[in-house]
Amino acid sequence: MALRAIFFSVSVVLGLGVGFSISSGDSTYLLAGAGLGALLSGTIIAVEQSLQHVPSVMTIGGGVGFSIGVVLAGVLIFSAGQIFPQSSLVTQFGTMAVLIVLPYLGLVVGLRLGKLSDWEIGAKEKETLKGYAPVPKLLDTSVIIDGRIADLCETGFIEGGFIIPQFILQELQHISDSADSLKRARGRRGLDILNHIQKKIDIEVTIVEEDFPHIKEVDAKLVELGKKLGAKIFTNDLNLNKVAELQGVRVLNINDLTNALKPVVLPGETIRVFVLKEGKEAGQGVAYLDDGTMVVVDNAKRCIGKNVDVIVTSVLQTSAGRMIFTRLKEESDRDELSFARG
């Protein structure tokens, strides 16, 4: 902004200087010179500002085209001057027309060629970025009812939008109309979750009418639609997870994400747990960490209802969840002491 103001001021001063040199102080010429300097500098500044919104390729093309037009006009006028008398009215009007038409045509052709080049560059950039565009994601009934998908969306980690087939909505509607009160509550919860995502979260939800009448199972329809759209399936259904992967459809399992975010527990670490109930095997006790991870404790049946220190022996990780196998720390200490005594 400061540079434009300086340029404008210098142009006005130069105009005053030109007016003074012509008239030696006549105020009319001084004002005319200052006005001419202000007009020219203002025009240049206006053109410069308008060019800021024009792609650089078009600006360069227009400049080159205009320059070529001026050169051609000069060559044509010079050639015509060698043939026709300079004083004739036809020559003067022809010279004016050439000076106006050829530079203008050069400018227009240059801008159009620049625009074409800019479009080609943009098309190449889009083609390059095509592989980085968010992949469409299909929502399964189970993951909608689960509800954690809404919390995940609110964190901003998910890009792109969701695609929900009409047959998934129909299944949710069927569940919400069930005679079983538990199923009915789950179905209504799923519909509430969808409504929350649509209205409260900045993620686009698209309902598609695509259906496969020859396929009866909803999960099979979802896998078929995933193959057709090249989409990923959001689910927490282990069986759907396996079927989709067998058919080459990528799956985003909420349980896998949850397990990946759980604190890492390594064999040999000591943790303190509350033994809640008896395990499946004889003498086992079962406890749970704060994140819901099941902890199986050997020989802890007698410790049910108590907080105990346990040592991790192994960790089993699956898509269905994670299980930690442990033994009582007091038993480990006793075994170490017996071993040390020989």
N, C-alpha and C positions, 0 to 999 in steps of 0.2 A: 504493500500500500504506500509506503514511504517513497519507494522508487518511482511509482507512478506519479506521485505528487511532485517529486523533483523533476521528472521528465516534463510534466505539464508546465511547471514554472519556467524551466529553461526554454521550452518552445515559445512561450509568451514573450520572454525577454528577447529571444532571437527575432521574433516577429517585430517587436518594437525597434530592434536594431536595423532590420531591413527597411522598415517604414521611415526611420530617421535618415538612412543613407540615400533614400530616393528623394525625400522632400526637404531634408535639412531642417527638420523641426516642425513641419506642418502637422497639426494635431489630427487632421483627418487621416493622413497616411499612417500616423503612429497608431491610431485606433484600428485602422484596417489591418496593419501588420500584426498587431497583438491579437486581433480577432481571428486572422488567418492561422496564426500559430496555435491558438487555443482550439480552433476547429480541427486542424490536422492532428494535433496531439490527442484530442478527445476521440477522434475517429480511430486512431491507431490503438488507443487503450481499450476502446469498445470491442474492436476486432480481436485484440489479444485476449480479452476476457471470454469472448464467445468461443475462441479456439480451445479454451481449457476443457470444455466438455466434448471436444471432438477427439476421437482416437488419433494417436500420433501417426499411425499409418496413413490415415486420410489427410492429416495436415501436411505431411511430407509429399503425398501424391498431389494435393492441390497446389502446393508451392512449386513443385517441379513442372506441373502442367501449365501453370500461369507463366512461369519463366520461359518455357518453350514457346508459348503463344506470343509473348513479347518479342522474342528473338525472330520468330517467323514474320510477325508484323513489321519489324524493322527491315528485314531482308526484302519483304514484298514492297514496302514503301520506297526503299532505296532503288530497287529494280525499276519500279514504275516511274521514279523521278528521272531515270535515264532515258525513258521513252516519251513520257507525256510532259508538257510544260507545267512548271510548278504553280504558275499564276492562275491556271484555269480553275473554275468553280468545281468541276467534276473531280479534279485531282484533290482539291482540299477536302471535299466531302468524302471522297474515297479513302483518303488518309485517315480521317476521323473514324470512319466506319471500321477500317482495318484495325486501328488502335483499340477500338472497343470490342469488336467481335472476336478476334483471334485470342487475345488474353483470356476473355471470358470463356470461350470454348475450351481452351487449355485447362483453365481452372476446373470447369465442370467435369471434363474427362478425367483429370487427375484425381478429383474427389471420388468419382465413381470407381475408378480402378483401386484407389486406396480402400474404399469401403468393401470391395470384393476381396481384397487381400486380408482385410481385418476379419471378414466373415470366415475366410478359409483358416486363418490362424485360430479363431475362436472355435471352429469346428474340430480342429486338431487337438486343441486343449480339452474340449469336451470328451473327445475320443480317448485321450490320455487319462482323464479323470474318471472315465466310465467305470473302471474297475474298483474305484474307491467310493462309489455311490452306495448309500445304505441299502442292504439287501432287505426286501420285504419280509415281514414276519407274521406268521399265522398264529393265532391264539387258540389253544386247546381248551376244552370245557374245564378240565381239571385245574389248569393254571389260572383260569378266570375265577373259579370258585375259591381257590386257595387264597387269593387276595394279595399276596406279596408282590405281584406284578405291578400293582398301583404304587406301592412304596418304592419299588425299584425305578419306576418312571419318574417319580418326584425327585430322585437323586440326580437326574440328568445324565446318567450313564448310557441310556438307550437313545440311539439316533434313528431317524426315520419314523415311519408310522406303522400301525398295526392293520392287518387285514383280518376281518372276521367273516367267515362264510355264513350264509343264511342258515345252513343246516346246523351250525353250532348254536346260533340263537334259538332255533327251534328246539334243540335238545335242552338248552337252559330253560326255555319256557315250559317244556314238558316236565322237567325236574321240579320247577317252582309250583306246578299244578298237582304234584304228587299227593296221594293220600297220606303218605308217610310224613309226619311232621318234621323229622330231621332232614329228609331229602328236600322237602318244601323250603325249609330255612336255607339250605345250601344253595338251591336254585335262585332264590330271591337275593341272597348275598352276591351271587355271581352277576346278576343283572344290576345290582347297586354298584358293584365294582366297575362294570363297563360304563355306567352312567357317570361315575366319578372321573374315570379316565377321559371321557369325552368332554366333560364340562369344566373340570378343574385343572387338568394337566395339559400342557402345551404339546400334545402329541396327536397327530392326525389318525383317526380311526375310520377305516373304510369298510363298508359292508358290501360284500359281493354276492351276487345271485347264483354264481357258478355252482352247479350240482352234478352229481353222477348217479342218475336213477338206477343204473344197473348194479351199483354197489350199495349194500344194505348197511354195513357197519360205518358208524360216524368216523372212527379212527382211520379206517381204510380210505374213506372219502378225503379226509384231511391230508393223508400222505399223497394221494393222487393229485390233489390240488397243489401241494407243495412241489411236486415234480413238474407240474404244468407251468407254474409261475416262477420256478427257480427260487422258491422262498424257504426260509427257515421256519421250524415249528417250535413255538414256545410251549413247554409242557413240564409237568412233574410226574407224569405217568411213565413208569419204568417199562411197561410192555410196549406202549406206543414208541418210546425212545428206541427200543431194540428193533421194532418193525421198520420204523422210518430209516434208521441207519442201514439196515439190510437192503433197502430199496434206493439208497443213495441220496436221501433227503437229510440235510443237516438239521440237527436238533439243538435247541438251547434249553437245557434242563435246569430249572430253578434250584433243584436239590444239589446239583453239581456246583452251582455258584455258591450256595450256602455253605457247602462243605469246604470249598476252597477258601472261604473267608473265616473259617473257624481257626482258633489258635492251634498251632502245631504242638502235638504232644509226642515226644520221642521215647522209645523204650529205655528204661532205666530211670526216668524222671519220677519224682515223688509228688503225688497230688493228694489233696484231702477231699473226701467225698462223704455223702450221707447215704448209708445203705438203706434203700427204701423197701425192697421186697426180695423174695427168694427167686433164684434163677432157675433155668430149665434143668441144668445138670445138678446132681446131688451135691449139696453143700455150698452151692454158689449163692452169692448175693448180687443184687443189681442196684446200681446207683445211676444218677444222671448229672451231667455238668449243667452249668447255667444256660448253655446254648441248646440243651436237649440231647446231647450226645450220650448214648448208653455206655455205661461202664460196668463190665462184668468182673466181679471180684471172687477169686477162688477161696473156698473154705471160709466164707463170710456169712453163712446163714445165722450163726450165733451173734453176729453184729448188727442184725436188722434193727433199725431205729437209732443207730448210733453214728457219730462222725468218726471216721477212721482214716489213717494215712495208708495209702497204697502205692505200690511201685508198678509202673507200666511195664508189661512184658511184651505186648504186641498191639498193633493197630490195624484193623480191617476197614478198608475204604471201598465203598461201592456207590453206585448211583442212588441206591435207596437210602444211603446214610453212612454213618461211621460208627464203628464199635471199638471200644478200648478194652483190652483184656489186661487185668492186673492181678496182683496178689498182695496180701496184707504185708505191710512193712515190718511188723513185729515178727512175722514168720521168716522174712528174708534176713532180718537181723539175727534171729535165732540160728538160722542155717549157717550164716557166715561165722557166728561165734563157735558153733560146733565144728565147722571145718578148720577154724584156726587152732582149736584145741587138739585137732587130730583125732 
